[in-house]
């Protein structure tokens, strides 16, 4: 019985510590304009290497897509979808990225991402 009480007390104290550890923690979200910059940098990286996203390495002219052709397509809960239009190719690439830290999750030519809410 004493061991059970000790285990219970330790689990309660452990959970209180986790809760208080996040009380004053704030998330720094990136702005919409920062998301556009991240997406444009992702275009450059996708011209240098096949990221395994199903479309292979992008042609070199994607690295030259002007900033005016990179626009916010959607601002969702925890994510941005940025549309980058390549006039030379006549295509738009959609880049899915985190609104919390700017991490690029995916990219495609449809703008539809199956795992989003």
Phi, psi and omega in degrees: 000320179297322179294319179297317179295320179294318178296318179297315180297318180295320180292322178294314179296321178296319180289326177296320179296319179296319180295314182290335179293337182254003182299312184261011182277125178246142177271136178260108181271148177277154180279167177298320180293325176293325178298323178295319179295316179299316180296320180294323176293325178296323177302314180299314180297324181287345174275344183265337187205144174284116182272004179074032182261006175100352180242002178075196178282133179288149174301153186302332183292347175292333179289346182254013177297124182290155181302329180293342179264005179248113186227154176288123179268318181206140174246101182259186180284096179092004181209162170237148166242121181251134179257127178240116183259125178258104182298323181296325181269339184070031182228158175238128176258133179255129182246123178264125179217159181288134176277352179276312184230001178080009179294133178276124182264321189196168174205146177199178181260006181255331184083001178256127180236114191299326187272006179278153178290000000 
